[in-house]
Amino acid sequence: MPSTRLETEAIRQRLTTSRLGRSLHLFEELASTNATAFTLAGSGATHGTAVLAEAQTAGKGRLGRHWVSPPHLNIYCSVILKNPKISRHVSWIPLVTGLALAEATRRSCGIEISLKWPNDLLYVEKKIGGVLCESASQGSQVSTCVVGFGVNVNSRETDFSDELRSLATSCFQATRQCYDRNGLIVDMFNQLESWYDCVEAERFDHVRQAYAASCATLGRNVQVTRVEEETIHGTAVDIGKDGALLVSTVRKGRPHILEIRTGDVHHLR
């Protein structure tokens, strides 16, 4: 039977990273791992420091949404990135984070995970995980990124509200097996460092190809809602050189390619 609790030593002993997760803070309950990570970053926490919580009372998703965070079932984590060579390519961070989490979950749980641009993890069109990247700047330069992510590991159907059951799922629901979250977070940290190293080395062609291969958004008809702008309908055709989603649409009767960098993307059937 997999361990029902996260354990810092069980995680540290199996890591192959050089920095990511080596400084690890584990809490029984937090309001938000991202908020705590920013506090630690302001107090001198180094690059690669990670914050894990068994439960969150005010977990955050994108666009101000709430992330449901029941105790002792899933992974709620935030990582501090203070490497300027990575932070200056902030548009790639949520994408490579999702890619790393998908790869780790596939390997540890044996289920096929796809990615919904820019930062959702999907299993059979239901959300199984998500990424929230927030940053702080000094002048025009990003000084610190905090990358938060949640992955539904051992949640049952009854752990979701009636509204969420049609939208969200978990590794347990996919396979009817419980998983050792310590082993899964080890795989996640190892994959995250590898992909962040690719960003640092500016291997963006490699990153683009890998992300595109796992991206369920490409080739789909999509609706993109941007704050205070019009709603866009079109077909997602590619990932741009900076990680933008390229959407083919029609404007004034002519074909047009839009570069989407922010917005809420919905897959249309």
SEKESE-682259 format. One record per atom (N, C-alpha, C): x, y, z; residue in three letters. Coordinates in steps of 0.001 Angstrom, whole numbers, padded with zeros to 6 digits, always signed. Example, Ala and Ser with C-alpha at 12.3 -4.5 7.8 and 13.67 -1.06 7.14 Angstrom:
BEGIN
+013190-005690+007800ALA;+012300-004500+007800ALA;+013200-003300+007800ALA;+012850-002250+007080SER;+013670-001060+007140SER;+012900+000030+007870SER;
***
This chain:
BEGIN
+000860-001196+000000MET;+000000+000000+000000MET;+000893+001242+000000MET;+000723+002169-000958PRO;+001549+003367-000985PRO;+001419+004192+000287PRO;+002495+004933+000594SER;+002465+005814+001748SER;+001323+006806+001619SER;+000615+007029+002692THR;-000497+007980+002658THR;-000053+009392+002991THR;+001210+009577+003358ARG;+001698+010896+003731ARG;+002948+011240+002936ARG;+003123+012526+002695LEU;+004370+013001+002114LEU;+005448+013035+003186LEU;+006677+012686+002823GLU;+007794+012639+003763GLU;+009020+013263+003109GLU;+009564+014296+003745THR;+010673+015027+003133THR;+011889+014138+002889THR;+012232+013284+003827GLU;+013418+012442+003648GLU;+013218+011417+002552GLU;+012009+010862+002454ALA;+011721+009901+001388ALA;+011874+010548+000018ALA;+011595+011829-000060ILE;+011745+012563-001321ILE;+013209+012893-001574ILE;+013879+013508-000605ARG;+015266+013939-000795ARG;+016190+012778-001159ARG;+016004+011625-000518GLN;+016915+010501-000721GLN;+016886+009960-002144GLN;+015804+010216-002857ARG;+015659+009644-004199ARG;+015856+010668-005309ARG;+016060+011919-004960LEU;+016244+012947-005982LEU;+017574+012773-006708LEU;+017563+013059-008003THR;+018812+013125-008772THR;+019098+014550-009229THR;+018323+015523-008748THR;+018523+016921-009127THR;+019760+017489-008447THR;+020260+018591-009013SER;+021359+019288-008350SER;+020845+020357-007392SER;+019705+020997-007739ARG;+019184+022063-006882ARG;+017679+021953-006623ARG;+016933+021569-007611LEU;+015482+021614-007469LEU;+014992+020604-006434LEU;+014314+021127-005428GLY;+013766+020283-004371GLY;+014744+019916-003281GLY;+016006+020317-003417ARG;+016985+019993-002365ARG;+016663+020743-001078ARG;+016193+021993-001230SER;+015624+022710-000089SER;+014117+022533-000182SER;+013559+021794+000774LEU;+012162+021368+000671LEU;+011427+021682+001957LEU;+010327+022405+001835HIS;+009505+022779+002980HIS;+008157+022070+002848HIS;+007822+021242+003829LEU;+006576+020485+003808LEU;+005674+020953+004942LEU;+004435+021295+004612PHE;+003476+021800+005592PHE;+002240+020907+005596PHE;+001643+020764+006778GLU;+000403+020008+006865GLU;-000727+020750+006157GLU;-000777+022061+006311GLU;-001821+022851+005660GLU;-001313+024265+005437GLU;-001624+024802+004277LEU;-001317+026188+003944LEU;-002528+026819+003285LEU;-002558+028139+003292ALA;-003551+028806+002464ALA;-003222+028539+000996ALA;-001967+028804+000605SER;-001542+028634-000779SER;-000035+028379-000811SER;+000402+027350-001515THR;+001847+027098-001615THR;+002538+028227-002366THR;+001870+028834-003348ASN;+002491+029957-004061ASN;+002746+031131-003126ASN;+001768+031454-002294ALA;+001935+032581-001370ALA;+003080+032329-000402ALA;+003167+031111+000128THR;+004257+030784+001049THR;+005594+030805+000335THR;+005639+030339-000912ALA;+006886+030358-001674ALA;+007369+031789-001904ALA;+006463+032706-002192PHE;+006870+034105-002360PHE;+007421+034677-001055PHE;+006808+034318+000070THR;+007321+034778+001367THR;+008729+034243+001604THR;+008943+032969+001328LEU;+010273+032373+001492LEU;+011274+033002+000538LEU;+010852+033262-000693ALA;+011757+033886-001664ALA;+012200+035267-001187ALA;+011262+036014-000587GLY;+011605+037338-000063GLY;+012502+037287+001145GLY;+012555+036130+001809SER;+013410+035960+002991SER;+014741+035300+002650SER;+015014+035140+001354GLY;+016320+034627+000951GLY;+016362+033200+000472GLY;+015198+032555+000307ALA;+015193+031183-000204ALA;+015835+031150-001585ALA;+016595+030093-001843THR;+017396+030012-003055THR;+016628+029382-004215THR;+017231+029493-005385HIS;+016697+028874-006593HIS;+016507+027376-006391HIS;+015336+026902-006781GLY;+015052+025472-006664GLY;+014346+025070-005390GLY;+014199+026011-004452THR;+013467+025709-003216THR;+012027+025333-003551THR;+011527+024303-002867ALA;+010167+023822-003139ALA;+009326+023856-001873ALA;+008048+024130-002048VAL;+007071+024145-000960VAL;+005992+023120-001293VAL;+005765+022198-000369LEU;+004720+021184-000510LEU;+003726+021333+000639LEU;+002466+021074+000350ALA;+001452+021081+001395ALA;+000566+019861+001253ALA;+000148+019310+002401GLU;-000802+018199+002378GLU;-002210+018689+002045GLU;-002472+019969+002324ALA;-003783+020549+002009ALA;-003620+022051+001846ALA;-004513+022654+001060GLN;-004562+024106+000919GLN;-005984+024579+001226GLN;-006067+025709+001905THR;-007378+026278+002192THR;-007777+027345+001179THR;-006792+027869+000444ALA;-007066+028898-000567ALA;-006179+028667-001774ALA;-006162+027411-002247GLY;-005361+027070-003415GLY;-005801+027885-004621GLY;-004810+028286-005444LYS;-005099+029185-006559LYS;-004898+028487-007894LYS;-005841+028708-008802GLY;-005678+028331-010187GLY;-005516+029583-011038GLY;-005465+029398-012352ARG;-005364+030552-013240ARG;-006621+031403-013190ARG;-006439+032692-013516LEU;-007544+033634-013667LEU;-008387+033746-012406LEU;-007708+033601-011241GLY;-008374+033777-009957GLY;-009253+032628-009523GLY;-009174+031503-010212ARG;-010007+030367-009859ARG;-009468+029665-008615ARG;-010364+028958-007935HIS;-009996+028199-006739HIS;-009553+026802-007135HIS;-008461+026317-006492TRP;-008004+024957-006742TRP;-008404+024086-005547TRP;-009281+023124-005786VAL;-009767+022250-004719VAL;-008607+021385-004219VAL;-008369+021399-002885SER;-007152+020801-002325SER;-007427+019960-001084SER;-008125+018824-001230PRO;-008397+017974-000060PRO;-007108+017374+000495PRO;-007062+017065+001810PRO;-005813+016643+002451PRO;-005398+015208+002117PRO;-004060+015016+002052HIS;-003425+013697+002005HIS;-003786+012863+000779HIS;-004165+013518-000305LEU;-004572+012784-001494LEU;-003754+013133-002734LEU;-003397+014393-002861ASN;-002855+014888-004125ASN;-001525+015604-003923ASN;-001046+016236-004971ILE;+000197+017011-004887ILE;-000128+018481-005085ILE;+000254+019293-004092TYR;+000139+020745-004154TYR;+001538+021291-003874TYR;+002146+021919-004865CYS;+003558+022257-004754CYS;+003841+023574-005457CYS;+004842+024300-004953SER;+005358+025485-005627SER;+006875+025445-005598SER;+007482+025902-006690VAL;+008934+025910-006833VAL;+009392+027338-007088VAL;+010463+027735-006413ILE;+011031+029071-006573ILE;+012129+029023-007632ILE;+012008+029891-008651LEU;+013031+030005-009689LEU;+013657+031390-009617LEU;+014946+031409-009285LYS;+015661+032684-009191LYS;+016819+032779-010180LYS;+016893+031841-011095ASN;+017949+031851-012104ASN;+017548+032815-013224ASN;+018276+033937-013404PRO;+017860+034922-014415PRO;+017870+034365-015827PRO;+018690+033346-016092LYS;+018735+032759-017435LYS;+017438+032010-017750LYS;+016750+031567-016706ILE;+015443+030928-016890ILE;+014336+031972-016836ILE;+014422+032882-015862SER;+013344+033842-015635SER;+013131+034793-016802SER;+014173+035048-017587ARG;+013969+035963-018711ARG;+013187+035310-019859ARG;+012969+034010-019755HIS;+012142+033304-020737HIS;+010855+032831-020055HIS;+010225+033742-019335VAL;+009102+033378-018470VAL;+007929+032794-019253VAL;+007781+033156-020520SER;+006650+032645-021294SER;+006728+031132-021497SER;+007941+030571-021413TRP;+008097+029136-021594TRP;+007888+028350-020300TRP;+007958+029014-019155ILE;+007979+028287-017880ILE;+006712+027469-017639ILE;+005493+028031-017817PRO;+004322+027179-017585PRO;+004241+026008-018554PRO;+004724+026197-019782LEU;+004644+025125-020771LEU;+005595+023985-020422LEU;+006847+024298-020090VAL;+007781+023208-019778VAL;+007440+022566-018437VAL;+006823+023342-017533THR;+006374+022742-016272THR;+005300+021698-016545THR;+004314+022053-017364GLY;+003288+021089-017719GLY;+003860+019871-018416GLY;+004835+020093-019288LEU;+005471+018990-020005LEU;+006169+018042-019031LEU;+006898+018601-018079ALA;+007603+017780-017084ALA;+006628+016992-016226ALA;+005548+017635-015789LEU;+004560+016955-014947LEU;+003874+015829-015724LEU;+003572+016080-016993ALA;+002930+015047-017813ALA;+003851+013843-017975ALA;+005126+014091-018249GLU;+006072+012994-018427GLU;+006221+012182-017143GLU;+006332+012867-016013ALA;+006496+012170-014736ALA;+005258+011350-014396ALA;+004073+011904-014655THR;+002842+011196-014324THR;+002643+009990-015236THR;+002995+010146-016503ARG;+002929+008998-017410ARG;+003813+007868-016907ARG;+005033+008218-016524ARG;+005996+007191-016135ARG;+005623+006553-014799ARG;+005200+007340-013831SER;+004909+006811-012499SER;+003567+006100-012422SER;+002590+006582-013188CYS;+001228+006058-013060CYS;+000764+005284-014289CYS;+001535+005353-015363GLY;+001192+004574-016544GLY;-000051+005048-017263GLY;-000384+006332-017145ILE;-001562+006853-017847ILE;-001136+007939-018819ILE;-001828+008026-019926GLU;-001463+008956-020988GLU;-002029+010341-020680GLU;-001140+011273-020451ILE;-001514+012644-020127ILE;-001242+013528-021340ILE;-002181+014402-021660SER;-001956+015395-022700SER;-001996+016789-022084SER;-001612+017780-022869LEU;-001512+019149-022369LEU;-002476+020059-023110LEU;-003160+020889-022360LYS;-004015+021924-022932LYS;-003299+023253-022735LYS;-003005+023923-023833TRP;-002251+025174-023753TRP;-003004+026183-022887TRP;-002316+026913-021986PRO;-000871+026850-021765PRO;-000433+025967-020599PRO;-001365+025538-019745ASN;-000869+024954-018493ASN;-001804+023957-017814ASN;-002647+023297-018565ASP;-003497+022268-017969ASP;-003023+020881-018397ASP;-003154+019925-017473LEU;-002893+018529-017777LEU;-004230+017822-017897LEU;-004401+017034-018974LEU;-005669+016384-019250LEU;-005513+014866-019312LEU;-006560+014191-018841TYR;-006696+012764-019085TYR;-008093+012545-019661TYR;-008145+012083-020896VAL;-009413+011874-021607VAL;-010304+013119-021479VAL;-009712+014261-021815GLU;-010425+015541-021862GLU;-010849+016086-020505GLU;-010501+015407-019417LYS;-010777+015955-018090LYS;-009479+016466-017465LYS;-009599+017495-016641LYS;-008422+018102-016039LYS;-007912+017247-014883LYS;-006632+016901-014963ILE;-006010+016093-013913ILE;-004926+016891-013181ILE;-004569+018047-013741GLY;-003564+018887-013092GLY;-003496+020248-013753GLY;-002839+021177-013074GLY;-002706+022526-013607GLY;-001488+023236-013054GLY;-001105+024307-013735VAL;+000096+025077-013401VAL;-000289+026540-013254VAL;+000288+027201-012265LEU;+000110+028643-012083LEU;+001477+029272-011884LEU;+001898+030077-012865CYS;+003202+030741-012801CYS;+002991+032213-012459CYS;+003620+032657-011377GLU;+003558+034057-010962GLU;+004976+034587-010827GLU;+005154+035875-011060SER;+006511+036419-011030SER;+006555+037771-010333SER;+007752+038091-009849ALA;+008025+039401-009253ALA;+009172+040030-010032ALA;+009106+041340-010213SER;+010103+042024-011041SER;+010842+043087-010258SER;+012069+043340-010713GLN;+012845+044490-010252GLN;+013139+045320-011490GLN;+012512+046492-011569GLY;+012613+047267-012798GLY;+011922+046533-013924GLY;+012600+046362-015033SER;+012021+045669-016189SER;+012369+044191-016218SER;+013126+043719-015210GLN;+013592+042343-015199GLN;+012815+041496-014193GLN;+012444+040291-014613VAL;+011833+039338-013695VAL;+012894+038837-012733VAL;+012681+039027-011443SER;+013680+038628-010447SER;+013394+037252-009863SER;+012121+036936-009703THR;+011724+035657-009102THR;+010469+035147-009784THR;+010480+033878-010125CYS;+009269+033194-010578CYS;+008880+032158-009532CYS;+007623+032062-009258VAL;+007109+030971-008430VAL;+006163+030163-009312VAL;+006478+028896-009454VAL;+005678+028009-010293VAL;+004900+027069-009378VAL;+003593+027252-009326GLY;+002743+026380-008527GLY;+002084+025340-009407GLY;+001933+024141-008869PHE;+001211+023122-009630PHE;+000457+022194-008698PHE;-000672+021750-009192GLY;-001490+020773-008480GLY;-001778+019609-009402GLY;-001652+018398-008894VAL;-001969+017195-009664VAL;-002867+016311-008812VAL;-003998+015932-009367ASN;-004939+015059-008660ASN;-004434+013621-008755ASN;-003985+013093-007640VAL;-003357+011764-007637VAL;-004329+010697-007131VAL;-004717+010794-005872ASN;-005536+009733-005262ASN;-006958+010159-004922ASN;-007420+011250-005507SER;-008795+011701-005262SER;-009804+010722-005848SER;-010873+010473-005075ARG;-012017+009703-005564ARG;-013056+010661-006141ARG;-014051+010081-006803GLU;-015126+010904-007351GLU;-015800+011738-006269GLU;-015940+011160-005074THR;-016643+011844-003993THR;-015850+013026-003426THR;-014580+013145-003812ASP;-013775+014285-003357ASP;-014014+015529-004205ASP;-014746+015380-005303PHE;-015076+016508-006168PHE;-016547+016879-005998PHE;-016836+018143-006177SER;-018228+018591-006161SER;-018945+018045-007392SER;-020274+018092-007351ASP;-021057+017640-008512ASP;-020639+018390-009768ASP;-020368+019684-009631GLU;-019981+020506-010778GLU;-018644+020059-011359GLU;-017692+019716-010483LEU;-016346+019383-010941LEU;-016218+017961-011479LEU;-017107+017072-011097ARG;-016963+015667-011517ARG;-016962+015495-013021ARG;-017662+016360-013725SER;-017694+016264-015183SER;-016483+016919-015832SER;-015698+017650-015029LEU;-014581+018413-015579LEU;-013215+017907-015136LEU;-013158+017269-013950ALA;-011872+016896-013360ALA;-011805+015397-013093ALA;-010579+014894-013012THR;-010364+013488-012707THR;-009044+013355-011950THR;-008625+012117-011688SER;-007389+011863-010943SER;-006731+010599-011474SER;-005483+010381-011059CYS;-004778+009154-011442CYS;-005518+007933-010905CYS;-006031+008036-009686PHE;-006787+006918-009119PHE;-008024+006605-009959PHE;-008750+007632-010348GLN;-009954+007391-011137GLN;-009634+006789-012499GLN;-008451+007088-013021ALA;-008070+006548-014326ALA;-007713+005070-014254ALA;-007166+004624-013135THR;-006621+003256-013066THR;-007182+002411-011936THR;-007896+003065-010976ARG;-008383+002397-009766ARG;-007232+001872-008912ARG;-006088+002572-008984GLN;-004952+002263-008126GLN;-004565+003505-007344GLN;-004111+003298-006082CYS;-003528+004389-005298CYS;-002030+004473-005596CYS;-001486+005677-005525TYR;-000085+005888-005881TYR;+000685+006538-004745TYR;+001968+006201-004679ASP;+002884+006796-003701ASP;+003234+008197-004172ASP;+002729+009197-003493ARG;+002979+010580-003901ARG;+004431+010975-003720ARG;+005147+010340-002789ASN;+006570+010651-002619ASN;+007350+010295-003887ASN;+007093+009113-004420GLY;+007770+008718-005647GLY;+007401+009591-006820GLY;+006134+009979-006890LEU;+005685+010818-007995LEU;+006314+012197-007932LEU;+006399+012793-006752ILE;+006996+014128-006661ILE;+008491+014068-006975ILE;+009160+012956-006624VAL;+010566+012786-007014VAL;+010695+012819-008530VAL;+009875+012039-009220ASP;+009914+012041-010687ASP;+009609+013431-011244ASP;+008675+014135-010617MET;+008336+015482-011090MET;+009507+016429-010941MET;+010145+016431-009767PHE;+011288+017326-009563PHE;+012413+017014-010549PHE;+012695+015733-010755ASN;+013761+015353-011681ASN;+013461+015836-013098ASN;+012217+015647-013549GLN;+011840+016091-014888GLN;+011811+017610-014990GLN;+011340+018279-013941LEU;+011303+019740-013956LEU;+012696+020326-014129LEU;+013663+019825-013372GLU;+015012+020378-013500GLU;+015562+020158-014903GLU;+015289+018995-015470SER;+015767+018709-016817SER;+015200+019688-017838SER;+013900+019979-017744TRP;+013287+020893-018700TRP;+013651+022351-018421TRP;+013809+022712-017158TYR;+014280+024073-016871TYR;+015708+024267-017387TYR;+016515+023220-017349ASP;+017860+023291-017923ASP;+017792+023561-019428ASP;+016801+022980-020099CYS;+016625+023237-021533CYS;+016291+024699-021794CYS;+015433+025278-020935VAL;+015104+026695-021076VAL;+016347+027546-020834VAL;+017102+027210-019787GLU;+018328+027965-019497GLU;+019293+027916-020676GLU;+019396+026762-021332ALA;+020296+026600-022471ALA;+019683+027108-023778ALA;+018454+027633-023701GLU;+017741+028192-024849GLU;+017569+027177-025977GLU;+017261+025949-025604ARG;+017005+024879-026584ARG;+015515+024883-026940ARG;+015078+025992-027523PHE;+013646+026186-027699PHE;+013045+025345-028826PHE;+013828+024996-029841ASP;+013308+024108-030878ASP;+012964+022746-030278ASP;+013844+022260-029406HIS;+013598+020979-028728HIS;+012367+021071-027835HIS;+012255+022173-027092VAL;+011117+022364-026196VAL;+009815+022435-026999VAL;+009826+023209-028080ARG;+008629+023352-028916ARG;+008155+022015-029449ARG;+009098+021225-029968GLN;+008733+019934-030556GLN;+008150+018999-029501GLN;+008775+018966-028332ALA;+008291+018081-027272ALA;+006923+018525-026773ALA;+006746+019825-026596TYR;+005459+020317-026112TYR;+004370+020065-027157TYR;+004663+020370-028408ALA;+003669+020184-029464ALA;+003231+018727-029571ALA;+004163+017803-029353ALA;+003840+016379-029446ALA;+002857+015940-028371ALA;+002822+016653-027250SER;+001929+016304-026144SER;+000716+017212-026043SER;+000612+018196-026944CYS;-000414+019240-026797CYS;-001716+018847-027490CYS;-002763+018658-026695ALA;-004075+018293-027228ALA;-004779+019474-027881ALA;-004260+020687-027696THR;-004905+021877-028249THR;-004641+022014-029747THR;-003461+021583-030186LEU;-003109+021754-031593LEU;-004016+020906-032486LEU;-004460+021529-033564GLY;-005369+020862-034486GLY;-006828+020979-034102GLY;-007091+021575-032940ARG;-008467+021681-032450ARG;-009073+023038-032812ARG;-010384+023048-033007ASN;-011109+024317-033049ASN;-011194+024836-031625ASN;-010853+026117-031444VAL;-010784+026680-030103VAL;-011534+027994-030026VAL;-011915+028320-028798GLN;-012436+029644-028470GLN;-011487+030243-027453GLN;-010996+031438-027746VAL;-010047+032111-026856VAL;-010694+033381-026315VAL;-010778+033462-024995THR;-011337+034649-024358THR;-010211+035420-023713THR;-010010+036652-024163ARG;-008960+037506-023604ARG;-009591+038652-022838ARG;-008975+039012-021715VAL;-009527+040043-020845VAL;-009688+041350-021623VAL;-010892+041898-021570GLU;-011219+043187-022177GLU;-010983+043201-023692GLU;-010958+042021-024305GLU;-010831+041945-025754GLU;-011900+041017-026296GLU;-011979+040961-027623GLU;-013012+040135-028236GLU;-012721+038650-028041GLU;-013764+037847-028130THR;-013601+036398-028121THR;-013202+035950-029522THR;-012206+035070-029583ILE;-011653+034631-030860ILE;-012029+033179-031095ILE;-012446+032877-032308HIS;-012688+031504-032726HIS;-011738+031166-033865HIS;-011175+029968-033817GLY;-010258+029576-034873GLY;-009729+028179-034628GLY;-008651+027854-035328THR;-008007+026552-035194THR;-006590+026747-034676THR;-006256+026030-033602ALA;-004899+026097-033060ALA;-003974+025305-033976ALA;-002970+025962-034540VAL;-002161+025318-035582VAL;-000716+025053-035169VAL;-000197+025796-034190ASP;+001223+025590-033862ASP;+001554+026323-032566ASP;+002780+026062-032083ILE;+003352+026785-030948ILE;+004411+027726-031487ILE;+004349+028999-031089GLY;+005285+029993-031585GLY;+006660+029892-030944GLY;+007575+030716-031417LYS;+008964+030659-030959LYS;+009123+031049-029494LYS;+008138+031777-028940ASP;+008197+032146-027528ASP;+007165+031388-026696ASP;+006557+030343-027282GLY;+005564+029555-026563GLY;+004138+030005-026793GLY;+003934+031052-027594ALA;+002581+031521-027888ALA;+001811+030453-028662ALA;+000487+030462-028506LEU;-000377+029588-029279LEU;-000746+030311-030572LEU;-000485+029670-031708LEU;-000804+030260-033000LEU;-002180+029753-033438LEU;-003087+030684-033647VAL;-004473+030350-033984VAL;-004802+030916-035355VAL;-005250+030038-036244SER;-005679+030445-037581SER;-007137+030864-037526SER;-007407+032082-037966THR;-008777+032600-037941THR;-009008+033440-039187THR;-010154+034038-039271VAL;-010474+034887-040418VAL;-010812+036272-039902VAL;-010167+037273-040490ARG;-010448+038667-040132ARG;-010678+039469-041403ARG;-011806+040162-041413LYS;-012186+040957-042585LYS;-012161+040122-043853LYS;-012609+038871-043705GLY;-012718+037993-044857GLY;-011423+037356-045309GLY;-010338+037578-044563ARG;-009043+037028-044967ARG;-008462+036135-043881ARG;-007756+035060-044282PRO;-007089+034207-043289PRO;-006056+035001-042509PRO;-005965+034699-041215HIS;-005052+035452-040352HIS;-004549+034531-039240HIS;-003266+034654-038915ILE;-002679+033899-037804ILE;-002488+034832-036619ILE;-003145+034497-035505LEU;-003000+035279-034278LEU;-002039+034582-033336LEU;-001212+035358-032652GLU;-000333+034834-031610GLU;-000985+035098-030263GLU;-001407+034034-029608ILE;-002105+034155-028324ILE;-001095+033926-027203ILE;-000905+034925-026360ARG;+000031+034789-025229ARG;-000691+034743-023881ARG;-001872+035298-023832THR;-002685+035220-022624THR;-004126+034994-023039THR;-004868+034346-022178GLY;-006282+034135-022462GLY;-006739+032778-021984GLY;-008040+032620-021975ASP;-008670+031380-021563ASP;-009056+030617-022828ASP;-008465+029435-023007VAL;-008671+028662-024230VAL;-009641+027515-023942VAL;-010670+027397-024785HIS;-011625+026297-024672HIS;-011552+025448-025927HIS;-011426+024138-025745HIS;-011504+023223-026872HIS;-012964+023104-027294HIS;-013219+023271-028594LEU;-014569+023137-029116LEU;-014726+021776-029774LEU;-015863+021182-029614ARG;-016111+019851-030179ARG;-016638+019972-031611ARG;
***
